[in-house]
């Protein structure tokens, strides 16, 4: 018989705030119950969004722009003859999102190319042991059919309207999951926002944007913000602010020496110059650049996004303050063209 570990009333068909806890004594269940029933982290804010949260009173999260986030562990149940399958749901945002991309188990990345059309991980160490289903939270969202068919306490009524979430099924293995359930994060393109320049007077027409002004406008108009009606919005001011947000800010020109090995397509910054996200970078050399780079061409530094590259250029560029890959105080970045096409990524 399947064991319900925790079901929090965050979806339609459950009573608000209701928690059902029933733990079966089995080896297969122990690796999720350890994670579910251990003392919850008190971390909140940005740091809390990087860790799976276990709470019955957690407010919903809002994602603007693009970020790597975790969320609320809202459901867990086991199935199988020996409870060898663990099914969990992690709610990432309390609104529809544009896209859910790469998933991270601790600091190990599972890219979209490693997941087949049914959600099964087909390559890497989790192949055959993990299924990942991504739900964006749109108005037409339906309950996950695999979850409905495989567990007792999830029905077609659990649609999750307005909730972006991951449904993940684990197959028990002491070798693959020696320490239990990993911390789970996901690269998300967040909330769709209104652009008054493109759609004047029509705030219901929305599209994803990471424009800072448009995200602020969305917040003050949202019910979780200030709930300002469109009639009180001075659209021309927000159009101007959005245009300013999209502009490049002039800064001092700096330079950094690099070495390039064309045989391996690796560029290494010699003096470890710190580059900020959005900085424009040009390469000049009397030698040969690796494939994908051009002389006197503007590239923009961006966060490392695995699986999105169009070339094969690992960039050994180290910067401070970005710990998206679990390295506190340091990170590995990448260089991309100004048209947002990724040229490279780094696994160092």
C-alpha positions as CSV (number, residue, x, y, z in Angstrom):
1,X,0.0,0.0,0.0
2,X,1.3,3.4,-0.9
3,X,2.3,5.7,1.9
4,X,1.3,9.4,2.0
5,X,4.1,11.4,3.6
6,X,2.8,14.9,3.4
7,X,0.0,16.6,1.5
8,X,-0.4,20.3,2.0
9,X,-3.6,22.0,0.8
10,X,-2.1,24.1,-1.9
11,X,-4.1,22.7,-4.8
12,X,-7.8,22.6,-5.7
13,X,-9.6,19.7,-4.1
14,X,-7.8,20.0,-0.7
15,X,-8.9,21.9,2.4
16,X,-6.9,25.0,3.1
17,X,-4.0,24.4,5.4
18,X,-4.8,20.7,5.8
19,X,-1.9,18.4,6.4
20,X,-2.0,14.7,6.2
21,X,0.9,12.7,7.5
22,X,1.2,9.0,7.5
23,X,4.6,7.3,7.4
24,X,5.1,3.7,6.4
25,X,8.1,1.9,7.8
26,X,10.0,0.8,4.7
27,X,13.5,1.1,3.4
28,X,12.3,2.7,0.2
29,X,10.5,5.5,2.1
30,X,13.4,6.4,4.4
31,X,15.2,8.4,1.8
32,X,12.4,10.9,1.4
33,X,11.1,10.9,4.9
34,X,14.5,11.9,6.1
35,X,14.4,15.0,3.9
36,X,10.7,15.7,4.6
37,X,10.7,15.4,8.4
38,X,14.1,16.9,9.2
39,X,14.1,20.3,10.8
40,X,13.0,22.9,8.2
41,X,15.5,25.6,7.3
42,X,14.7,29.0,8.7
43,X,16.2,30.7,5.7
44,X,13.9,32.9,3.8
45,X,14.2,35.6,1.1
46,X,16.6,35.0,-1.7
47,X,18.6,32.4,0.2
48,X,15.5,30.5,1.1
49,X,14.5,30.3,-2.5
50,X,17.6,28.2,-3.2
51,X,16.5,25.5,-0.8
52,X,13.4,23.2,-0.8
53,X,11.1,24.5,1.9
54,X,8.8,22.3,4.1
55,X,6.0,24.4,5.5
56,X,2.2,24.5,5.8
57,X,2.0,28.3,5.9
58,X,4.6,29.4,3.3
59,X,3.5,32.4,1.1
60,X,3.8,31.9,-2.6
61,X,6.9,33.0,-4.4
62,X,7.1,35.4,-7.3
63,X,9.7,35.1,-10.0
64,X,10.6,38.1,-12.2
65,X,13.1,37.8,-15.0
66,X,15.1,34.6,-14.9
67,X,16.6,32.8,-11.9
68,X,17.5,29.5,-10.5
69,X,15.0,28.8,-7.7
70,X,13.6,26.1,-5.4
71,X,10.3,26.1,-3.7
72,X,7.7,24.5,-1.4
73,X,7.6,20.8,-1.0
74,X,3.8,20.4,-1.1
75,X,3.3,16.7,-1.8
76,X,5.1,13.4,-1.3
77,X,3.8,9.9,-1.7
78,X,5.3,6.5,-2.4
79,X,4.1,3.7,-4.7
80,X,5.2,0.3,-6.0
81,X,5.2,-3.1,-4.5
82,X,8.0,-2.2,-2.1
83,X,7.4,1.5,-2.1
84,X,10.3,1.8,-4.4
85,X,9.0,5.0,-6.1
86,X,8.8,8.3,-4.4
87,X,6.6,11.1,-5.9
88,X,7.1,14.7,-4.9
89,X,5.8,18.1,-6.0
90,X,7.7,21.3,-5.5
91,X,5.8,24.5,-6.1
92,X,8.2,27.1,-7.6
93,X,5.9,30.1,-8.0
94,X,2.3,31.2,-7.3
95,X,1.7,32.4,-10.8
96,X,2.2,31.2,-14.4
97,X,5.8,31.3,-15.7
98,X,7.2,31.5,-19.2
99,X,9.4,28.4,-19.0
100,X,11.0,25.9,-16.7
101,X,14.4,24.8,-17.8
102,X,17.4,22.9,-16.4
103,X,16.8,21.1,-13.1
104,X,19.6,20.9,-10.5
105,X,19.9,18.0,-7.9
106,X,22.3,19.6,-5.4
107,X,24.9,21.0,-7.8
108,X,24.4,18.4,-10.6
109,X,22.5,19.7,-13.6
110,X,19.9,17.8,-15.6
111,X,19.4,19.6,-18.9
112,X,16.4,19.4,-21.2
113,X,18.3,17.3,-23.6
114,X,18.6,14.6,-20.9
115,X,14.8,14.3,-20.5
116,X,12.6,12.6,-23.0
117,X,9.0,13.5,-24.0
118,X,7.6,11.6,-21.1
119,X,9.8,13.3,-18.5
120,X,12.2,10.4,-18.0
121,X,15.9,11.2,-17.5
122,X,17.6,9.2,-20.2
123,X,21.3,10.1,-19.8
124,X,23.7,10.9,-16.9
125,X,23.8,9.3,-13.5
126,X,20.0,9.6,-12.9
127,X,19.1,7.8,-16.1
128,X,16.4,5.2,-15.3
129,X,15.9,6.5,-11.8
130,X,14.2,9.9,-12.2
131,X,11.2,11.3,-14.0
132,X,10.7,15.1,-14.2
133,X,7.4,16.8,-15.3
134,X,7.2,20.6,-15.5
135,X,4.0,22.5,-15.1
136,X,3.9,26.2,-15.9
137,X,0.8,27.2,-14.1
138,X,-1.3,28.4,-17.0
139,X,-5.1,28.8,-16.9
140,X,-5.6,25.6,-18.9
141,X,-3.4,23.5,-16.7
142,X,-4.6,20.0,-15.9
143,X,-3.6,17.5,-13.2
144,X,-0.5,15.5,-14.1
145,X,-1.9,12.3,-15.6
146,X,1.1,10.1,-14.6
147,X,0.8,11.2,-11.0
148,X,-3.0,10.7,-11.0
149,X,-2.5,7.2,-12.3
150,X,0.3,6.1,-10.0
151,X,-0.7,7.3,-6.6
152,X,-3.8,7.3,-4.5
153,X,-4.0,10.8,-3.1
154,X,-3.7,12.8,-6.3
155,X,-6.7,13.2,-8.5
156,X,-7.8,15.0,-11.6
157,X,-9.1,17.8,-9.3
158,X,-5.5,18.7,-8.3
159,X,-4.9,20.9,-11.3
160,X,-2.7,23.6,-9.7
161,X,-4.2,26.6,-11.5
162,X,-1.8,29.5,-11.1
163,X,0.9,27.4,-9.7
164,X,4.2,26.6,-11.5
165,X,5.6,23.3,-10.2
166,X,7.8,20.3,-10.7
167,X,6.5,16.8,-10.3
168,X,9.4,14.4,-9.8
169,X,9.4,10.7,-9.4
170,X,12.4,9.0,-7.9
171,X,13.2,5.3,-8.1
172,X,14.9,4.1,-4.9
173,X,18.6,3.3,-5.1
174,X,21.1,3.5,-2.3
175,X,23.9,4.0,-4.8
176,X,22.2,6.9,-6.7
177,X,20.7,8.6,-3.6
178,X,23.1,7.7,-0.8
179,X,22.2,10.7,1.4
180,X,18.5,10.8,0.6
181,X,16.5,13.4,-1.4
182,X,18.7,16.0,-3.0
183,X,18.1,19.7,-2.8
184,X,16.2,20.5,-6.0
185,X,16.3,23.8,-8.0
186,X,15.2,24.8,-11.4
187,X,16.1,27.5,-13.9
188,X,12.9,29.5,-14.4
189,X,11.9,32.3,-16.7
190,X,9.3,33.9,-14.5
191,X,6.2,36.0,-14.6
192,X,4.8,37.5,-17.7
193,X,4.4,41.2,-17.5
194,X,2.6,44.1,-19.3
195,X,4.5,46.4,-21.7
196,X,2.5,49.6,-22.1
197,X,4.7,50.6,-25.1
198,X,3.6,47.4,-27.0
199,X,0.1,47.2,-25.7
200,X,-1.1,50.6,-24.4
201,X,-4.2,50.4,-22.2
202,X,-4.2,46.6,-22.3
203,X,-2.6,45.2,-19.1
204,X,-4.1,41.8,-19.7
205,X,-1.8,41.3,-22.7
206,X,1.4,40.1,-21.1
207,X,4.7,38.5,-22.2
208,X,7.9,37.5,-20.4
209,X,10.5,40.2,-19.9
210,X,13.4,40.8,-17.6
211,X,13.1,44.6,-18.0
212,X,13.4,46.1,-14.5
213,X,10.8,48.8,-15.0
214,X,8.2,46.5,-16.4
215,X,8.7,44.1,-13.6
216,X,8.2,46.9,-11.1
217,X,5.1,48.0,-12.9
218,X,3.7,44.5,-12.7
219,X,4.3,44.4,-9.0
220,X,2.5,47.6,-8.1
221,X,-0.5,46.5,-10.2
222,X,-0.6,43.0,-8.8
223,X,-2.9,41.9,-5.9
224,X,0.2,40.8,-4.0
225,X,1.7,44.2,-4.5
226,X,-0.2,47.5,-4.4
227,X,-3.1,46.5,-6.6
228,X,-3.0,49.8,-8.5
229,X,-5.7,50.0,-11.3
230,X,-4.6,50.7,-14.8
231,X,-6.5,54.0,-14.7
232,X,-4.0,55.3,-12.2
233,X,-0.9,54.3,-14.1
234,X,0.9,57.0,-16.0
235,X,1.8,54.9,-19.0
236,X,4.2,57.4,-20.7
237,X,6.4,57.5,-17.6
238,X,6.6,53.7,-17.5
239,X,7.3,53.5,-21.2
240,X,10.2,55.9,-20.7
241,X,11.5,54.0,-17.7
242,X,11.4,50.7,-19.6
243,X,13.4,52.2,-22.4
244,X,16.0,53.4,-20.0
245,X,16.2,50.0,-18.4
246,X,16.9,48.4,-21.8
247,X,19.8,50.8,-22.4
248,X,23.5,50.1,-22.0
249,X,25.3,52.1,-19.3
250,X,28.6,53.5,-20.3
251,X,31.5,52.4,-18.1
252,X,35.3,52.6,-18.0
253,X,37.0,50.4,-20.6
254,X,39.2,47.8,-19.0
255,X,41.2,44.9,-20.5
256,X,42.2,41.4,-19.5
257,X,44.9,39.2,-21.0
258,X,43.8,35.7,-22.1
259,X,45.2,32.6,-23.5
260,X,43.4,30.5,-26.1
261,X,43.8,26.8,-27.0
262,X,42.0,26.2,-30.3
263,X,42.5,22.4,-30.0
264,X,40.2,22.4,-26.9
265,X,38.3,25.6,-27.6
266,X,39.2,26.9,-24.2
267,X,39.8,30.6,-23.4
268,X,41.4,31.4,-20.0
269,X,41.6,34.8,-18.5
270,X,45.2,35.2,-17.1
271,X,44.6,37.9,-14.5
272,X,41.2,36.7,-13.4
273,X,39.6,40.1,-14.2
274,X,36.1,40.4,-12.6
275,X,33.4,41.0,-15.2
276,X,29.8,41.9,-14.3
277,X,26.8,40.4,-16.0
278,X,25.9,42.6,-18.9
279,X,29.5,43.9,-19.6
280,X,30.4,44.1,-23.2
281,X,33.5,42.1,-24.2
282,X,35.6,42.2,-27.4
283,X,38.4,39.9,-28.3
284,X,41.6,41.2,-30.0
285,X,44.5,38.9,-30.8
286,X,47.2,38.3,-33.3
287,X,46.6,34.5,-33.0
288,X,43.7,32.3,-33.7
289,X,40.5,32.4,-31.7
290,X,38.6,29.3,-30.8
291,X,35.5,28.4,-32.9
292,X,32.5,30.7,-32.2
293,X,34.4,33.9,-31.4
294,X,35.0,36.8,-33.8
295,X,37.4,39.7,-33.5
296,X,35.9,43.2,-32.9
297,X,32.5,41.7,-32.1
298,X,30.5,42.7,-29.1
299,X,29.8,39.9,-26.6
300,X,27.9,40.2,-23.4
301,X,28.7,38.4,-20.2
302,X,25.8,36.4,-18.8
303,X,25.2,33.6,-16.2
304,X,26.2,30.2,-17.2
305,X,23.2,28.4,-18.8
306,X,24.0,24.7,-19.6
307,X,22.6,23.3,-22.8
308,X,22.0,26.7,-24.4
309,X,25.3,27.2,-26.1
310,X,25.6,27.3,-29.9
311,X,29.3,26.6,-29.9
312,X,31.8,24.5,-28.0
313,X,33.7,27.2,-26.1
314,X,34.3,26.6,-22.4
315,X,35.2,30.0,-20.8
316,X,37.4,29.7,-17.7
317,X,36.2,33.1,-16.5
318,X,36.0,33.4,-12.7
319,X,33.9,36.1,-10.9
320,X,32.8,36.8,-7.3
321,X,29.4,36.7,-5.8
322,X,27.6,34.2,-8.0
323,X,27.0,30.8,-6.3
324,X,24.5,29.3,-8.7
325,X,26.6,26.2,-9.1
326,X,27.2,25.9,-5.3
327,X,30.6,27.6,-5.2
328,X,30.4,30.2,-2.6
329,X,32.2,33.4,-3.5
330,X,33.0,32.4,-7.0
331,X,31.4,31.3,-10.2
332,X,32.1,30.2,-13.8
333,X,30.6,32.5,-16.4
334,X,30.1,32.5,-20.1
335,X,30.2,34.9,-22.9
336,X,27.2,35.5,-25.2
337,X,26.5,37.7,-28.2
338,X,24.3,40.7,-27.8
339,X,21.5,39.0,-29.7
340,X,21.2,36.7,-26.7
341,X,22.5,33.6,-28.5
342,X,24.8,31.7,-26.1
343,X,28.2,30.9,-27.5
344,X,29.6,28.9,-24.6
345,X,29.4,27.3,-21.2
346,X,31.9,26.1,-18.7
347,X,32.2,23.0,-16.6
348,X,35.3,23.5,-14.6
